[in-house]
Amino acid sequence: MTIKAGFFGFGLIGGSLAKHIRKAYPDATIYAYDIDTNGLNLAIEDGTLTAFCNSPDDKRFGECNYLYLCTPVSFAKDFLPYIKSYIKPDCIF
């Protein structure tokens, strides 16, 4: 099975999970969105991320079979409409 993971929020929790996925599945495709692009750029440089998304409605999230909501609780509700549109029958959220 090919791992394709998407992260909404890429701070300590999202970044840590992505690093563990990369270590366990070196060929995984990993996308992330965060309003702070500093961590995203570092994760691209160190090979953790395949690519980062410029918006939470990036269509690449629709390819993912795992989606992670790693934002502060106060922002979570803002991402749910986007995530809802990307969840496929075989997607784990």
C-alpha positions as a printed Julia matrix, in Angstrom:
93×3 Matrix{Float64}:
   0.0    0.0    0.0
   1.29   3.43  -0.9
   1.14   5.88   1.99
  -0.13   9.35   1.13
  -0.55  11.57   4.16
  -1.8   15.12   4.48
  -1.39  17.45   7.43
  -3.5   20.47   8.28
  -1.19  22.25  10.72
   2.49  21.48  10.86
   3.83  22.46  14.26
   5.29  20.16  16.88
   2.61  17.49  16.61
   2.21  17.48  12.82
   5.93  17.72  12.23
   6.69  14.88  14.65
   4.08  12.6   13.12
   5.35  13.36   9.61
   8.95  12.57  10.62
   7.86   9.21  12.03
   5.86   8.4    8.89
   8.88   9.28   6.74
  11.13   7.07   8.87
   8.73   4.09   8.76
   7.73   4.58   5.11
  10.58   6.28   3.21
   8.6    6.26  -0.05
   5.51   7.91   1.47
   4.04  11.01  -0.11
   3.53  13.63   2.57
   1.79  16.99   2.08
   1.19  19.72   4.65
  -0.47  23.09   5.02
   0.32  25.64   7.71
   0.07  29.41   7.83
   3.68  29.57   9.04
   5.8   28.4    6.12
   9.12  28.35   8.03
   8.59  24.83   9.36
   7.27  23.68   5.99
  10.39  24.92   4.21
  12.64  23.19   6.74
  10.66  19.95   6.32
  11.11  20.14   2.54
  14.86  20.68   3.0
  15.3   17.75   5.37
  13.17  15.43   3.23
  10.24  15.03   5.63
   7.7   16.58   3.26
   7.15  15.76  -0.37
   5.57  19.17  -0.89
   3.72  21.8    1.03
   0.38  23.25   0.06
  -0.29  26.96  -0.2
  -3.91  26.64   0.9
  -6.07  24.19   2.84
  -8.14  23.52  -0.29
  -5.18  22.2   -2.28
  -6.42  19.28  -4.39
  -3.42  17.15  -3.44
  -5.12  16.49  -0.1
  -7.72  14.54  -2.08
  -5.03  11.97  -2.98
  -4.3   11.18   0.67
  -5.32   7.99   2.4
  -4.43   9.53   5.79
  -5.38  13.04   6.89
  -4.22  14.62  10.14
  -5.75  17.67  11.77
  -2.9   19.09  13.86
  -4.08  22.62  14.5
  -4.91  24.28  17.8
  -8.46  23.37  18.83
  -9.61  26.96  18.28
  -8.74  26.65  14.56
  -9.94  23.09  14.0
 -13.47  24.11  13.03
 -12.07  26.26  10.21
 -10.48  23.23   8.56
 -13.33  20.75   8.88
 -15.15  21.89   5.69
 -11.97  21.36   3.67
 -11.21  18.01   5.23
 -14.77  16.79   4.73
 -14.42  17.27   0.98
 -11.21  15.18   0.87
 -12.25  12.16   2.89
 -12.62   9.17   0.58
 -14.01   5.79   1.65
 -10.47   4.45   2.2
  -9.16   7.59   3.96
  -8.36   7.48   7.66
  -8.89  10.77   9.46
